[in-house]
Amino acid sequence: MIHDKRSQYVSRDSILGLLSDEEVARVSTAETAASLAKGDEYLDLTNLDRGVQRANGAATTMGTVLPRRAVDLATWGKILTRLEAKPQASTK
């Protein structure tokens, strides 16, 4: 259990490490929004194994979300590449 949580934080940190200072600022600004617009793509940084998700109009916990619109296209591509290379968690 401890290892799983540690791996999750390392992955979250490695994803956030791909962002430029400007993108970090945009993500911080996005966190102050009430929610994402319906159809917006995002990653839940606490559940990266779920991959890219689309907002359905329901309230989203913004403090754990990385909205696609907050990062440049090149950065989003790097993030997706990192997620694809991430080893899947054991189902034990």
Contacts in CASP RR format, 6 or more apart in sequence:
PFRMAT RR
TARGET T0000
AUTHOR 0000-0000-0000
METHOD contacts of the structure
MODEL  1
MIHDKRSQYVSRDSILGLLSDEEVARVSTAETAASLAKGDEYLDLTNLDR
GVQRANGAATTMGTVLPRRAVDLATWGKILTRLEAKPQASTK
4 89 0 8 1.000
7 89 0 8 1.000
8 46 0 8 1.000
8 48 0 8 1.000
11 48 0 8 1.000
11 86 0 8 1.000
12 45 0 8 1.000
12 46 0 8 1.000
12 48 0 8 1.000
14 82 0 8 1.000
15 43 0 8 1.000
15 45 0 8 1.000
15 48 0 8 1.000
15 66 0 8 1.000
15 79 0 8 1.000
15 82 0 8 1.000
15 83 0 8 1.000
16 24 0 8 1.000
16 45 0 8 1.000
16 66 0 8 1.000
18 75 0 8 1.000
18 78 0 8 1.000
18 79 0 8 1.000
18 82 0 8 1.000
19 27 0 8 1.000
19 71 0 8 1.000
19 75 0 8 1.000
20 72 0 8 1.000
20 75 0 8 1.000
23 70 0 8 1.000
23 71 0 8 1.000
23 72 0 8 1.000
23 75 0 8 1.000
26 70 0 8 1.000
26 71 0 8 1.000
27 66 0 8 1.000
27 67 0 8 1.000
27 70 0 8 1.000
27 71 0 8 1.000
29 70 0 8 1.000
30 62 0 8 1.000
30 65 0 8 1.000
30 67 0 8 1.000
30 69 0 8 1.000
30 70 0 8 1.000
31 62 0 8 1.000
31 63 0 8 1.000
31 65 0 8 1.000
32 62 0 8 1.000
33 62 0 8 1.000
34 59 0 8 1.000
34 62 0 8 1.000
35 55 0 8 1.000
35 57 0 8 1.000
35 58 0 8 1.000
35 59 0 8 1.000
35 60 0 8 1.000
35 62 0 8 1.000
36 42 0 8 1.000
36 55 0 8 1.000
36 57 0 8 1.000
36 60 0 8 1.000
36 62 0 8 1.000
36 65 0 8 1.000
36 67 0 8 1.000
37 55 0 8 1.000
37 57 0 8 1.000
38 55 0 8 1.000
38 56 0 8 1.000
38 57 0 8 1.000
39 54 0 8 1.000
39 55 0 8 1.000
39 56 0 8 1.000
39 57 0 8 1.000
40 54 0 8 1.000
40 55 0 8 1.000
40 67 0 8 1.000
40 68 0 8 1.000
40 69 0 8 1.000
41 52 0 8 1.000
41 53 0 8 1.000
41 54 0 8 1.000
41 55 0 8 1.000
41 67 0 8 1.000
41 68 0 8 1.000
41 69 0 8 1.000
42 52 0 8 1.000
42 53 0 8 1.000
42 54 0 8 1.000
42 55 0 8 1.000
42 60 0 8 1.000
42 65 0 8 1.000
42 66 0 8 1.000
42 67 0 8 1.000
42 68 0 8 1.000
43 51 0 8 1.000
43 52 0 8 1.000
43 53 0 8 1.000
43 65 0 8 1.000
43 66 0 8 1.000
43 68 0 8 1.000
43 79 0 8 1.000
43 83 0 8 1.000
44 50 0 8 1.000
44 51 0 8 1.000
44 53 0 8 1.000
44 64 0 8 1.000
44 65 0 8 1.000
45 64 0 8 1.000
45 65 0 8 1.000
45 66 0 8 1.000
46 64 0 8 1.000
48 83 0 8 1.000
48 86 0 8 1.000
49 88 0 8 1.000
49 89 0 8 1.000
51 83 0 8 1.000
52 68 0 8 1.000
52 80 0 8 1.000
66 79 0 8 1.000
68 76 0 8 1.000
71 79 0 8 1.000
END
